Amino acid sequence: AIMPVSSTAIGIGLDAVATLTGAVGKMMLRHAAVSGNLWYYPFGLFFTAFIDPIFDVAAYSFAAGSTVTACAGLVIVWTVIFAPCTLGE
């Protein structure tokens, strides 16, 4: 039998996606500033200003605010993992 997934787990998963898209957006903005390639600005803003908050609001509908807020620090983890590979920093 398949065990049902708790709503808290769904909320944490949605917030993990939110923080990942936020980190990707921030890295795109940084890349645009460093490289001078202006095409990365709209994509970075799209990920940071639209996709991240949509998943964040969805996470709040499944999990307690204290849990979702604690998971918001994942954006730092994502940035530490991916920035060396994507930005060379």
Helices and strands as residue ranges (DSSP letters): H 7-35, H 40-46, I 47-51, H 52-62, H 65-71, H 74-86
